[in-house]
Amino acid sequence: MELLLLILSTIVFFFFLLHGLDLYRKRRMPPGPTSFPIIGNLLDIGPKPHESLAKLSEKHGPLMTIRLGSITSVVASTPDAAREILQCQDEVCSGRMIPDAVTALQNHDKAILWISANEDWRAIRKALNTYLTHQHKLDTLSDLRQNVVDEMLEFLNQSALKNELVNIGNLAFAVVVNQISNTCFSRNVTNYESEDIGGFKTAVKTLMEVDGKFNIADIFPILKPLDPQNIRRQAKAAYAWLDHVVQGFINERLKHRELKLPRFGDMLDSLLDYSEDNVQVFNLIHIKTLLVDLFIAGTKTSSNTTEWAITELFLNPDMFAIVRKEVSTIVGEDGKIQEEKILDLPYLHAVVKETMRLHLSVPLLAPHKTEKEVKLNEYVVPKNVQILVNVWAMARDPKYWKNPLSFMPERFMKTEVDYKGQHFQFLPFGSGQRMCPGIPLAHRVVSLMVVSFVYHFDWKLTHAREDMNMNDVFGLTLLRATPLVAYPISIE
Ligand code: HEM
């Protein structure tokens, strides 16, 4: 009897102790909506989490706690809250959680996008800095990217001759895939005509879809072995395909270097050079995984931004005309537009920035994670809490933007606000140490495509302008819900 009483009182004691601890922990975390047992706030988050989180933050504040299954997240919804996380507490808030889909990648513990800011990550970022962020290195391969655009123009000329409808998003995606493959390996990996079934484009598209899909196994880890939505299996096939192809390119290049043939001067050469000097921290596995990651990080984000920019220019013919006029000032005698010359066109730059503000490709950034307990303003957030930064909400906040829902490139003509991570109301590439390292390349690729679509062709829509569907779909990037299609009309 005494033993039973002792056991019962021990259970009651621990129950109250844990309950008390839980209350204490909740008091120190930012406030948030009441959550149900097991599912947490799952019912509060619809198919567009950035929109539902923005609404919830109006009630619960700039730093808010959300629970989804076993994952606790802190959501930042104002520029000040973003600054606290990405600038003041950048070091501690720079972790990542690896989604279950990504574990299908053979060496996912070397994947820059998904690993925490550890030693591997530092070595990879350093290696990237030897090429990707160097304007003059990017300049050296601008001819190859120019060739890709020339091929696109040829494709559009043929479509115009045959009066064929062009799917602008699909075309832009194929062009970006080749722009990035030329920057990395000095070669094309896809074409514009075919659907490329089973090829490079399909593999990258599949990964963008499955890596960005809501996966129940991510919030209930107990389900991981079952892979209930078949997400990891799909990812595995696509990753294996890309891994194999990229390994082939690396092997070819190693032979080329052994034979002491002339250098290509592309990113692969630069990564191999870096690896030779730093083999302890950066080896061939790092290179292969990084190259696969660059296609995932850089392609849909850039093509999607291009597709939205063209959509807005179709809807605003006066702006379309201004871009065309501005470009005409730098066109060469051969009628070609050089990448280097468009980098400083102010109106074009304003159009690209305004597109990134109104149609953010990555509305919640890639989720961050706390690496240890951290104080965020008056709150204390424990280790391993996911951090979501709702940059979509900030880019549309009327406190910072006049007529935030209107497309007005002029707003960027009169302000210093830029996307380099210092203006926290506008963070399309993030800020702090996890900020996108691809900004200079993205700037070139998107700008060159936009001017090529605008300068060389007139366009006929299949419907009235006011019937344009402007809805988007949430995923790893925020895509157009319906593809943008139009007939190109040659003007030369
Ligand atoms: C318009 C085009 C692009 C947009 C909007 C974009 C945006 C972003 C964003 C928001 C992040 C996450 C930042 C964070 O977690 O705080 C990111 C990460 C990254 N981006 Fe981009 N990006 C673009 C193009 C590119 C390109 C062209 C490349 C390279 C080829 C690239 C490579 C990367 C990489 C490697 C990361 C991971 C960085 C890390 O976790 O340390 N991106 N990007």
Residues whose N, C-alpha, C, O or C-beta is under 5 A from the ligand:
A	BS01	HEM	I112 L113 L294 A297 G298 T301 S302 T305 S361 V362 L365 A366 P428 F429 G430 S431 Q433 R434 M435 C436 P437 G438 L441 A442
